[in-house]
Amino acid sequence: MAREKLSADARKAALARLSGWSEAEGRDAITKRFVFKDFNAAFGFMTRAALMAEKLDHHPEWFNVYKTVEVTLSTHDAGGVTELDVTLADAMNKLAG
């Protein structure tokens, strides 16, 4: 999977395909807040997402409080958003239902 930083146009096109994702303020990253029905559903999502992240060898920055999971994706060794981030964001959307 490509670990080259996306151009501004490519990132814009990717965000147009990724429901709920937006550019993170103040950095070259994408972000989304997932809200579930309760803590159990949020934790289940994080567990499934962690397995996907491990498979991709690409790990999210995330923060969880009760039923909310805030995710930020960026490929640190590329210095910004790559196709790997887009792939993981798409997988997370599918896992969240």
DSSP file (Angstrom, degrees, kcal/mol; ACC not computed):
  #  RESIDUE AA STRUCTURE BP1 BP2  ACC     N-H-->O    O-->H-N    N-H-->O    O-->H-N    TCO  KAPPA ALPHA  PHI   PSI    X-CA   Y-CA   Z-CA
    1    1 A M              0   0    0      0, 0.0     2,-0.1     0, 0.0    83,-0.1   0.000 360.0 360.0 360.0 139.5    0.0    0.0    0.0
    2    2 A A        -     0   0    0      1,-0.1    82,-0.9     2,-0.0    81,-0.2  -0.343 360.0-174.2 -66.3 131.8    1.3    3.4   -1.0
    3    3 A R        +     0   0    0     80,-0.1     2,-0.4    79,-0.1    -1,-0.1  -0.119  46.5 119.7-114.6  33.3    2.9    5.4    1.8
    4    4 A E  S    S-     0   0    0      1,-0.0    79,-0.5    75,-0.0    80,-0.1  -0.847  74.1-103.8 -99.3 136.3    3.4    8.6   -0.3
    5    5 A K        -     0   0    0     -2,-0.4    77,-0.3    73,-0.3     2,-0.1  -0.306  39.2-117.7 -58.0 133.3    1.7   11.7    0.9
    6    6 A L        -     0   0    0     75,-3.4    75,-0.2     1,-0.1    -1,-0.1  -0.429  25.2-114.2 -71.8 146.0   -1.5   12.5   -1.2
    7    7 A S     >  -     0   0    0     -2,-0.1     4,-2.6     1,-0.1     5,-0.2  -0.307  34.0-103.0 -68.4 164.8   -1.6   15.7   -3.2
    8    8 A A  H  > S+     0   0    0      1,-0.2     4,-2.3     2,-0.2     5,-0.1   0.895 124.0  49.0 -58.6 -40.7   -4.2   18.2   -2.1
    9    9 A D  H  > S+     0   0    0      2,-0.2     4,-2.3     1,-0.2    -1,-0.2   0.908 111.1  48.6 -66.6 -41.8   -6.5   17.2   -4.9
   10   10 A A  H  > S+     0   0    0      2,-0.2     4,-2.3     1,-0.2    -2,-0.2   0.893 112.1  49.2 -66.1 -39.4   -6.2   13.5   -4.2
   11   11 A R  H  X S+     0   0    0     -4,-2.6     4,-2.7     2,-0.2    -2,-0.2   0.918 110.7  50.3 -65.0 -42.9   -6.9   14.1   -0.5
   12   12 A K  H  X S+     0   0    0     -4,-2.3     4,-1.6    -5,-0.2    -2,-0.2   0.910 111.7  48.1 -61.1 -43.2  -10.0   16.2   -1.4
   13   13 A A  H  X S+     0   0    0     -4,-2.3     4,-0.9     2,-0.2    -1,-0.2   0.897 111.7  50.2 -64.7 -40.6  -11.3   13.5   -3.7
   14   14 A A  H >X S+     0   0    0     -4,-2.3     4,-1.0     1,-0.2     3,-0.9   0.921 109.0  51.1 -64.1 -44.1  -10.7   10.8   -1.0
   15   15 A L  H 3< S+     0   0    0     -4,-2.7     3,-0.3     1,-0.3     6,-0.2   0.832 102.8  60.1 -63.7 -31.4  -12.6   12.9    1.6
   16   16 A A  H 3< S+     0   0    0     -4,-1.6    -1,-0.3     1,-0.2    -2,-0.2   0.797 109.2  44.0 -64.6 -27.7  -15.5   13.2   -0.8
   17   17 A R  H << S+     0   0    0     -3,-0.9     2,-0.9    -4,-0.9    -1,-0.2   0.638  99.3  80.2 -88.3 -17.1  -15.8    9.4   -0.8
   18   18 A L  S >< S-     0   0    0     -4,-1.0     3,-1.6    -3,-0.3    -1,-0.1  -0.789  79.6-137.3-102.1 100.2  -15.3    9.0    3.0
   19   19 A S  T 3  S+     0   0    0     -2,-0.9     3,-0.1     1,-0.3    -3,-0.1  -0.309  83.1   1.7 -58.3 123.5  -18.6    9.7    4.8
   20   20 A G  T 3  S+     0   0    0      1,-0.3    13,-0.3    -5,-0.1    -1,-0.3   0.301  98.3 122.1  87.0  -9.9  -18.1   11.8    7.9
   21   21 A W    <   +     0   0    0     -3,-1.6     2,-0.3    -6,-0.2    -1,-0.3  -0.613  33.4 171.6 -88.1 147.4  -14.3   12.3    7.6
   22   22 A S  E     -A   31   0A   0      9,-2.1     9,-2.8    -2,-0.2     2,-0.2  -0.923  41.0 -78.7-144.8 169.6  -12.7   15.7    7.4
   23   23 A E  E     -A   30   0A   0     -2,-0.3     7,-0.3     7,-0.2     2,-0.2  -0.530  50.4-116.6 -71.4 137.5   -9.3   17.4    7.5
   24   24 A A    >   -     0   0    0      5,-3.0     3,-1.2    -2,-0.2     5,-0.3  -0.544  34.0-107.2 -74.2 138.5   -7.9   17.7   11.0
   25   25 A E  T 3  S+     0   0    0     -2,-0.2    -1,-0.1     1,-0.2     3,-0.1  -0.483  95.7   4.6 -70.5 129.4   -7.4   21.2   12.1
   26   26 A G  T 3  S+     0   0    0     -2,-0.3     2,-0.3     1,-0.1    -1,-0.2   0.543 120.2  62.5  80.3   7.9   -3.8   22.4   12.2
   27   27 A R  S <  S-     0   0    0     -3,-1.2     2,-1.6     2,-0.2    -3,-0.2  -0.988  89.3 -98.4-157.4 164.2   -2.2   19.2   10.7
   28   28 A D  S    S+     0   0    0     -2,-0.3     2,-0.3    51,-0.1    -3,-0.1  -0.647  84.4  98.7 -87.4  83.6   -2.0   17.0    7.7
   29   29 A A        -     0   0    0     -2,-1.6    -5,-3.0    -5,-0.3     2,-0.3  -0.959  65.1-122.9-158.1 165.1   -4.4   14.4    8.9
   30   30 A I  E     -AB  23  73A   0     43,-2.3    43,-2.9    -2,-0.3     2,-0.3  -0.889  28.7-170.2-117.4 153.8   -8.0   13.3    8.6
   31   31 A T  E     +AB  22  72A   0     -9,-2.8    -9,-2.1    -2,-0.3     2,-0.3  -0.972  12.7 178.0-145.4 154.6  -10.4   12.8   11.5
   32   32 A K  E     - B   0  71A   0     39,-2.1    39,-2.9    -2,-0.3     2,-0.6  -0.978  21.2-139.8-155.2 145.7  -13.8   11.5   12.4
   33   33 A R  E     - B   0  70A   0    -13,-0.3     2,-0.4    -2,-0.3    37,-0.2  -0.948  19.0-162.9-107.1 120.3  -16.0   11.2   15.5
   34   34 A F  E     - B   0  69A   0     35,-3.1    35,-2.8    -2,-0.6     2,-0.5  -0.875   2.4-165.5-100.6 133.7  -17.9    7.9   15.8
   35   35 A V  E     - B   0  68A   0     -2,-0.4    33,-0.2    33,-0.2     2,-0.2  -0.986   8.6-173.9-123.1 125.5  -20.8    7.8   18.3
   36   36 A F        -     0   0    0     31,-3.0    31,-0.1    -2,-0.5     3,-0.1  -0.521  39.7-100.7-111.1 177.1  -22.2    4.4   19.3
   37   37 A K  S    S-     0   0    0     -2,-0.2     2,-0.3     1,-0.1    30,-0.1   0.793  95.5 -18.9 -72.9 -26.8  -25.2    3.4   21.4
   38   38 A D  S  > S-     0   0    0     29,-0.1     4,-2.0    28,-0.1     5,-0.2  -0.952  77.5 -81.0-164.3-179.9  -23.1    2.6   24.4
   39   39 A F  H  > S+     0   0    0     -2,-0.3     4,-3.0     1,-0.2     5,-0.3   0.888 121.9  56.9 -61.7 -41.4  -19.6    1.8   25.7
   40   40 A N  H  > S+     0   0    0      1,-0.2     4,-2.3     2,-0.2    -1,-0.2   0.908 108.5  46.3 -59.0 -43.8  -19.8   -1.9   24.7
   41   41 A A  H  > S+     0   0    0      2,-0.2     4,-2.1     1,-0.2    -1,-0.2   0.896 113.6  49.3 -66.2 -40.1  -20.5   -1.0   21.1
   42   42 A A  H  X S+     0   0    0     -4,-2.0     4,-2.3     2,-0.2    -2,-0.2   0.924 112.8  46.6 -64.7 -44.2  -17.7    1.6   21.0
   43   43 A F  H  X S+     0   0    0     -4,-3.0     4,-2.3     2,-0.2    -2,-0.2   0.883 110.0  53.6 -67.3 -37.8  -15.2   -0.8   22.5
   44   44 A G  H  X S+     0   0    0     -4,-2.3     4,-2.4    -5,-0.3    -1,-0.2   0.918 109.0  49.6 -61.0 -43.3  -16.3   -3.6   20.0
   45   45 A F  H  X S+     0   0    0     -4,-2.1     4,-2.9     1,-0.2     5,-0.2   0.931 110.3  50.2 -59.0 -46.3  -15.7   -1.1   17.2
   46   46 A M  H  X S+     0   0    0     -4,-2.3     4,-2.4     1,-0.2    -2,-0.2   0.881 110.0  50.9 -62.5 -37.7  -12.2   -0.3   18.5
   47   47 A T  H  X S+     0   0    0     -4,-2.3     4,-1.7     2,-0.2    -1,-0.2   0.936 113.3  43.9 -65.0 -46.3  -11.4   -4.0   18.8
   48   48 A R  H  X S+     0   0    0     -4,-2.4     4,-1.8     1,-0.2    -2,-0.2   0.901 115.0  49.6 -65.4 -40.1  -12.4   -4.7   15.3
   49   49 A A  H  X S+     0   0    0     -4,-2.9     4,-2.9     1,-0.2    -2,-0.2   0.872 107.1  55.5 -66.4 -36.5  -10.6   -1.6   14.0
   50   50 A A  H  X S+     0   0    0     -4,-2.4     4,-2.3    -5,-0.2    -1,-0.2   0.889 106.6  50.4 -63.4 -38.9   -7.5   -2.6   15.9
   51   51 A L  H  X S+     0   0    0     -4,-1.7     4,-1.9     2,-0.2    -1,-0.2   0.902 112.6  46.5 -65.5 -40.4   -7.5   -6.0   14.2
   52   52 A M  H  X S+     0   0    0     -4,-1.8     4,-2.2     2,-0.2    -2,-0.2   0.916 111.5  51.6 -65.8 -43.9   -7.8   -4.2   10.8
   53   53 A A  H  X>S+     0   0    0     -4,-2.9     5,-2.4     1,-0.2     4,-0.9   0.895 109.5  50.1 -60.8 -40.8   -5.1   -1.7   11.7
   54   54 A E  H  <5S+     0   0    0     -4,-2.3     3,-0.4     2,-0.2    -1,-0.2   0.906 108.8  51.9 -65.1 -40.9   -2.7   -4.5   12.7
   55   55 A K  H  <5S+     0   0    0     -4,-1.9    -2,-0.2     1,-0.2    -1,-0.2   0.891 115.7  41.1 -61.5 -39.8   -3.4   -6.3    9.4
   56   56 A L  H  <5S-     0   0    0     -4,-2.2    -1,-0.2     2,-0.2    -2,-0.2   0.581 105.9-130.1 -82.2 -10.1   -2.6   -3.0    7.5
   57   57 A D  T  <5S+     0   0    0     -4,-0.9     2,-0.3    -3,-0.4    -3,-0.2   0.921  73.7 116.2  54.8  46.3    0.4   -2.3    9.8
   58   58 A H      < -     0   0    0     -5,-2.4    -2,-0.2    -6,-0.1    -1,-0.2  -0.937  50.9-158.8-147.2 117.7   -1.1    1.2   10.2
   59   59 A H        -     0   0    0     -2,-0.3     2,-0.1    -3,-0.1    -9,-0.1  -0.834   8.7-134.2-113.7 135.1   -2.3    2.3   13.6
   60   60 A P        -     0   0    0      0, 0.0     2,-0.6     0, 0.0    13,-0.2  -0.327  13.0-126.4 -79.7 159.2   -4.7    5.2   14.4
   61   61 A E  E     +C   72   0A   0     11,-2.3    11,-2.9    -2,-0.1     2,-0.3  -0.932  48.0 166.0 -93.4 128.2   -4.6    7.9   16.9
   62   62 A W  E     -C   71   0A   0     -2,-0.6     2,-0.4     9,-0.2     9,-0.2  -0.989  31.3-158.8-149.7 160.3   -7.8    7.6   18.9
   63   63 A F  E     -C   70   0A   0      7,-2.0     7,-2.9    -2,-0.3     2,-0.5  -1.000  12.7-163.6-139.6 130.4   -9.5    8.7   22.0
   64   64 A N  E     +C   69   0A   0     -2,-0.4     2,-0.4     5,-0.2     5,-0.2  -0.971  14.5 170.2-124.7 129.2  -12.5    7.0   23.6
   65   65 A V  E >   -C   68   0A   0      3,-2.1     3,-2.7    -2,-0.5     2,-0.3  -0.963  67.4 -59.1-133.1 119.4  -14.9    8.3   26.2
   66   66 A Y  T 3  S-     0   0    0     -2,-0.4   -24,-0.1     1,-0.3   -23,-0.1  -0.261 125.0  -5.6  47.3-104.8  -17.9    6.1   26.9
   67   67 A K  T 3  S+     0   0    0     -2,-0.3   -31,-3.0   -30,-0.1     2,-0.4   0.346 117.4  88.6-102.0   7.3  -19.8    5.8   23.6
   68   68 A T  E <   -BC  35  65A   0     -3,-2.7    -3,-2.1   -33,-0.2     2,-0.5  -0.895  49.1-173.8-112.3 133.9  -17.6    8.2   21.5
   69   69 A V  E     -BC  34  64A   0    -35,-2.8   -35,-3.1    -2,-0.4     2,-0.5  -0.981   7.3-162.7-125.1 118.0  -14.5    7.3   19.6
   70   70 A E  E     -BC  33  63A   0     -7,-2.9    -7,-2.0    -2,-0.5     2,-0.4  -0.892  13.0-167.3-101.5 125.5  -12.5   10.1   18.0
   71   71 A V  E     -BC  32  62A   0    -39,-2.9   -39,-2.1    -2,-0.5     2,-0.4  -0.921  12.8-174.1-119.2 136.8  -10.1    9.0   15.3
   72   72 A T  E     -BC  31  61A   0    -11,-2.9   -11,-2.3    -2,-0.4     2,-0.4  -0.999   9.8-164.9-126.9 131.2   -7.2   10.8   13.6
   73   73 A L  E     +B   30   0A   0    -43,-2.9   -43,-2.3    -2,-0.4     2,-0.3  -0.960  22.4 141.0-121.5 133.0   -5.3    9.2   10.8
   74   74 A S        -     0   0    0     -2,-0.4     2,-0.9   -45,-0.2     7,-0.2  -0.942  47.7-123.0-160.6 147.0   -2.0   10.3    9.3
   75   75 A T  B >>> -D   80   0B   0      5,-2.4     5,-1.6    -2,-0.3     3,-1.4  -0.832  24.9-164.5 -97.9 102.1    1.0    8.4    8.0
   76   76 A H  G >45S+     0   0    0     -2,-0.9     3,-0.6     1,-0.3    -1,-0.2   0.854  84.3  53.2 -60.2 -40.5    3.8    9.8   10.1
   77   77 A D  G 345S+     0   0    0      1,-0.2    -1,-0.3    -3,-0.1   -74,-0.1   0.670 113.4  45.5 -72.6 -12.7    6.7    8.5    8.0
   78   78 A A  G <45S-     0   0    0     -3,-1.4   -73,-0.3     2,-0.2    -1,-0.2   0.538 110.3-123.3 -99.4 -11.2    5.2   10.2    5.0
   79   79 A G  T <<5S+     0   0    0     -4,-1.0     2,-0.3    -3,-0.6    -3,-0.2   0.731  76.7   5.6  77.1  22.7    4.4   13.4    6.8
   80   80 A G  B   <S-D   75   0B   0     -5,-1.6    -5,-2.4   -53,-0.1     2,-0.3  -0.994 104.6 -14.9 166.0-161.1    0.7   13.4    6.1
   81   81 A V        +     0   0    0     -2,-0.3   -75,-3.4    -7,-0.2     2,-0.2  -0.523  56.3 174.6 -77.2 131.7   -2.3   11.6    4.6
   82   82 A T    >>  -     0   0    0     -2,-0.3     4,-1.5   -77,-0.3     3,-0.6  -0.722  50.6 -92.7-124.6 176.4   -1.6    8.7    2.3
   83   83 A E  H 3> S+     0   0    0    -79,-0.5     4,-2.5   -81,-0.2     5,-0.2   0.796 123.3  64.9 -60.9 -28.4   -3.7    6.1    0.6
   84   84 A L  H 3> S+     0   0    0    -82,-0.9     4,-2.3     2,-0.2    -1,-0.2   0.894 101.1  48.7 -61.8 -40.7   -3.1    3.9    3.7
   85   85 A D  H <> S+     0   0    0     -3,-0.6     4,-2.7     2,-0.2    -1,-0.2   0.905 110.8  50.6 -64.8 -41.2   -5.1    6.4    5.8
   86   86 A V  H  X S+     0   0    0     -4,-1.5     4,-2.5     2,-0.2    -2,-0.2   0.907 110.3  50.1 -63.3 -42.6   -7.9    6.4    3.2
   87   87 A T  H  X S+     0   0    0     -4,-2.5     4,-2.2     2,-0.2    -2,-0.2   0.921 113.2  45.1 -62.4 -45.3   -8.0    2.6    3.3
   88   88 A L  H  X S+     0   0    0     -4,-2.3     4,-2.5     2,-0.2    -2,-0.2   0.897 112.0  52.0 -68.1 -39.4   -8.2    2.5    7.1
   89   89 A A  H  X S+     0   0    0     -4,-2.7     4,-2.3     2,-0.2    -2,-0.2   0.929 110.7  48.3 -60.7 -45.2  -10.8    5.2    7.2
   90   90 A D  H  X S+     0   0    0     -4,-2.5     4,-2.0     1,-0.2    -2,-0.2   0.916 111.6  49.7 -61.7 -43.3  -13.0    3.3    4.7
   91   91 A A  H  X S+     0   0    0     -4,-2.2     4,-2.5     1,-0.2    -1,-0.2   0.899 109.7  51.5 -62.3 -40.9  -12.6    0.1    6.7
   92   92 A M  H  X S+     0   0    0     -4,-2.5     4,-2.2     2,-0.2    -1,-0.2   0.900 107.3  52.9 -64.3 -40.2  -13.6    1.9    9.9
   93   93 A N  H  X S+     0   0    0     -4,-2.3     4,-0.8     1,-0.2    -1,-0.2   0.927 111.7  46.2 -59.1 -44.0  -16.7    3.3    8.3
   94   94 A K  H >< S+     0   0    0     -4,-2.0     3,-0.5     1,-0.2    -2,-0.2   0.897 112.1  50.6 -66.2 -40.3  -17.7   -0.2    7.2
   95   95 A L  H 3< S+     0   0    0     -4,-2.5    -1,-0.2     1,-0.2    -2,-0.2   0.843 106.9  54.7 -65.8 -33.2  -16.9   -1.6   10.7
   96   96 A A  H 3<        0   0    0     -4,-2.2    -1,-0.2    -5,-0.2    -2,-0.2   0.702 360.0 360.0 -75.1 -18.9  -19.0    1.1   12.4
   97   97 A G    <<        0   0    0     -4,-0.8    -3,-0.2    -3,-0.5    -2,-0.1   0.452 360.0 360.0  86.2 360.0  -22.0    0.1   10.2
